[in-house]
């Protein structure tokens, strides 16, 4: 008896999750709890505009301090991870950032918000290189890309839940409750890891041994030209992508006159699509041994398309189509850039390499949202979207250069 197409599709979806370690599932669930609570982030620019009455220019500079804190946290997290362990860095970062979110609501002045955001992001983003190193520790080499996609799936499931709930709470009860919920969920995530997840057996001893390899190696991340080019590609890619968290919500509100609930649902679409399609897509590509760098190249093209589409019409559904292309770009670009970076990191320097990886994201946070908001403020949103599309094209060209540099057989 032949199975119906719907059953086959469901079986393929389930197959994409098989073979992943139990620790990866626990880590992913902890991340889900944490990211479901980050419901304030997509509404941070709206909160500063509506509640604090900051100008677009001021919001842009606050987002630059957001990025500066992220940059420091990424560097510090990488160093602490190699010095101590990913496990302790993850727990400490989550716990402290939980209290930070609950305090953040009490800062109202422009300077105070800039400083508070900087400190908060320094603490919060120390988590990221530690989490990437945990993926490397808990996953088998052949499952590394799928393990990354699994944790991204739970992150984006959290992001899809968060904006939907956050938009409703902001609309109904105001912004203060969002900050408290963010803080509580960060603390709950730290407690969840303490209860459910343990360091990989002998991992602390292995990390000490890896430190000996790192000291003996004369090659560091800042001498790896191919890796640095990848960081440049990610930096440019994320300048455009991070408009999702600042410029796009304001564009939806000011140009398309959407309320916070509708904005929340459009933002949630990003996470829902990733939840439904990323794991099967990555599993299918993994089986066919597609080149990681060529997949990243395709993702940069989709990124450009997503922003160029915003200037074609005022039709509401074009916002949805644009978000679909932006999500496809994210699903292809992020897991494969992450797995390529992990594969390139030498033994004993995974924390350092993952710190550099997250630094590329943090630098994008420093420049991207501010650049987009300043361009939108002075030249209009249409100019901003054209600029982001061109940045995506530059990323595509640099990816082709990287493919040539490392050789097509290793791309």
SULGI-V361229 format. One line per field, one symbol per residue. psi: psi as a letter, one per 40 degrees, with the letter a starting at -180 (. if undefined). Layout:
# SULGI-V361229
psi: ???
This chain:
# SULGI-V361229
psi: hhiidddddddddddeeieiidddddddddddddddefeddeeddddddddefiiddddddddddddddddddddddddddddbidddddddddddddddddddeehdidddddddddddddddeddddddddddddeiideedddddddddddddddddddddddddddddeiddddddddddddddddddddddhiihhedddddddddddddehehideegdddddddddddddddddeddecdddddddddefiiddddddddddddddddddddddddddddefihdddddddddddddddddddediehdedddddddddddddddddddddddddddhihefddddddddddddddddddcddddddddddeidddddddddddddddddddddddddehdde.
